[in-house]
Amino acid sequence: MDTHDSPQPKTRLIPVTKWNEYHQWPPVGGLRHLIFFAADNGFDKVIRRCGRRVLIDEAAFFQWMEEQNENR
């Protein structure tokens, strides 16, 4: 059986607490602010929850950023 038939995700999920190991901006406090108001600002498209862990979909984050720039 070939295991390469299943689609591989094109993004990585980064825990909020580890975000700054991969990217300088936004800081963890800024991410938490965005997560707290996710229902209002559309950031809920970026968040993935696994139990109590909150993960950020990296590709979705940058897509969300582009959408925010287009709306200005």
Rosetta silent file (secondary structure, phi, psi, omega in degrees, C-alpha in Angstrom):
SEQUENCE: MDTHDSPQPKTRLIPVTKWNEYHQWPPVGGLRHLIFFAADNGFDKVIRRCGRRVLIDEAAFFQWMEEQNENR
SCORE:     score description
SCORE:     0.000 S_00000001
   1 L     0.000  130.521 -178.466    0.000    0.000    0.000 S_00000001
   2 L   -89.177  122.148 -178.819    1.381    3.370   -1.031 S_00000001
   3 H   -86.538   -2.091 -178.751    1.158    5.985    1.718 S_00000001
   4 H   -84.220    0.532  179.603    1.944    8.838   -0.675 S_00000001
   5 H   -76.549  -24.302 -178.789   -1.645    8.932   -1.946 S_00000001
   6 L   -75.924  138.959 -179.220   -2.894   10.942    1.018 S_00000001
   7 L   -67.443  135.581  178.288   -2.705   14.725    0.564 S_00000001
   8 L   -94.752  138.256  178.729    0.019   16.385    2.586 S_00000001
   9 L   -65.952  143.774 -178.842   -0.740   19.702    4.242 S_00000001
  10 L   -96.432   15.384 -178.136    1.028   22.675    2.663 S_00000001
  11 L  -138.017  170.915  172.822    1.294   24.538    5.941 S_00000001
  12 L  -122.487  149.837  177.995    2.580   24.037    9.419 S_00000001
  13 E  -100.925  122.404 -175.699    0.721   24.479   12.657 S_00000001
  14 E  -113.694  126.664  174.743    2.693   26.486   15.192 S_00000001
  15 E   -61.350  144.600 -178.417    1.755   26.655   18.881 S_00000001
  16 H   -54.186  -42.637 -177.130    1.150   30.239   19.986 S_00000001
  17 H   -67.551  -17.899 -179.280    3.920   30.001   22.576 S_00000001
  18 H  -103.701   -0.688 -174.490    6.437   28.937   19.886 S_00000001
  19 H   -53.021  -44.929 -175.512    5.407   31.488   17.232 S_00000001
  20 H   -73.262   -5.281  170.533    8.379   33.788   17.872 S_00000001
  21 H   -76.705  -19.748 -178.526   10.808   30.946   17.248 S_00000001
  22 H  -109.071  -32.838 -175.775    9.667   31.081   13.603 S_00000001
  23 L  -139.969  142.223  179.733    8.581   34.712   13.123 S_00000001
  24 L   -78.212  -31.063 -175.693    9.504   37.956   14.854 S_00000001
  25 L  -125.212  144.287   -8.681    6.121   39.577   14.353 S_00000001
  26 L   -79.252  159.105  175.882    3.567   39.622   15.878 S_00000001
  27 L   -67.121  165.446 -177.089    4.692   38.997   19.431 S_00000001
  28 H   -57.872  -39.592  178.329    2.877   36.354   21.476 S_00000001
  29 H   -61.445  -38.460  176.975    0.885   39.037   23.312 S_00000001
  30 H   -66.454  -39.787  176.397   -0.330   40.405   19.976 S_00000001
  31 H   -62.239  -42.826  179.793   -1.365   36.928   18.857 S_00000001
  32 H   -62.724  -36.397  176.188   -3.298   36.414   22.078 S_00000001
  33 H   -63.388  -45.925  178.897   -5.124   39.684   21.468 S_00000001
  34 H   -62.207  -38.804  179.447   -6.044   38.549   17.953 S_00000001
  35 H   -67.140  -40.717 -178.850   -7.190   35.173   19.307 S_00000001
  36 H   -61.648  -38.696 -178.996   -9.319   36.771   22.024 S_00000001
  37 L  -102.525   25.090 -174.108  -11.171   38.884   19.437 S_00000001
  38 H   -58.426  -36.836 -179.001  -11.084   36.204   16.699 S_00000001
  39 H   -66.887  -28.202 -178.028  -14.854   36.140   16.192 S_00000001
  40 H   -88.323  -34.208 -173.111  -14.842   39.893   15.500 S_00000001
  41 H  -103.364    1.848  178.385  -11.703   40.247   13.383 S_00000001
  42 L    82.184    5.665 -178.482  -11.885   37.071   11.285 S_00000001
  43 H   -72.112   -9.909  179.091   -8.796   35.543   12.908 S_00000001
  44 H   -62.989  -18.938  176.143  -10.824   32.398   13.655 S_00000001
  45 H   -72.023  -17.751 -175.095   -9.839   31.195   10.150 S_00000001
  46 L   -95.496  -24.767 -172.205   -6.220   31.063   11.341 S_00000001
  47 E   -86.666  137.865  170.401   -6.706   29.265   14.662 S_00000001
  48 E  -125.451  130.116 -179.863   -6.719   25.488   15.094 S_00000001
  49 E  -110.607  135.882  176.766   -7.542   24.090   18.510 S_00000001
  50 E  -132.123   96.222 -172.870   -6.431   20.703   19.736 S_00000001
  51 L    66.135 -125.381  177.875   -7.729   20.233   23.254 S_00000001
  52 L   -89.141  -10.334 -178.845   -6.404   23.175   25.226 S_00000001
  53 E   -76.665  138.589  175.022   -3.640   23.870   22.734 S_00000001
  54 E  -112.848  122.156 -178.166   -4.068   26.753   20.340 S_00000001
  55 E  -114.521  147.051  177.646   -2.175   26.398   17.076 S_00000001
  56 E  -106.175  124.275  174.609   -1.680   28.966   14.349 S_00000001
  57 E   -76.924  110.052 -171.939   -1.991   27.806   10.749 S_00000001
  58 H   -59.684  -47.476 -179.517    1.011   29.583    9.250 S_00000001
  59 H   -64.723  -40.618  179.066   -0.273   29.781    5.671 S_00000001
  60 H   -65.814  -33.660  177.673   -3.719   30.906    6.848 S_00000001
  61 H   -61.153  -49.014 -178.145   -2.084   33.622    8.978 S_00000001
  62 H   -69.461  -32.047  173.603   -0.312   35.167    5.998 S_00000001
  63 H   -65.135  -43.164  177.645   -3.454   34.850    3.882 S_00000001
  64 H   -60.583  -40.724  178.258   -5.416   36.619    6.635 S_00000001
  65 H   -60.977  -43.494  178.140   -2.764   39.369    6.683 S_00000001
  66 H   -62.175  -41.522  178.493   -3.179   39.899    2.941 S_00000001
  67 H   -63.094  -36.986  178.516   -6.954   40.096    3.335 S_00000001
  68 H   -66.763  -37.176  178.611   -6.541   42.715    6.057 S_00000001
  69 H   -69.028  -34.582  178.916   -4.327   44.807    3.768 S_00000001
  70 H   -69.854  -29.437 -177.407   -6.876   44.580    0.947 S_00000001
  71 L   -79.772   -4.897 -178.774   -9.672   45.799    3.221 S_00000001
  72 L   -88.928    0.000    0.000   -7.889   49.071    4.034 S_00000001
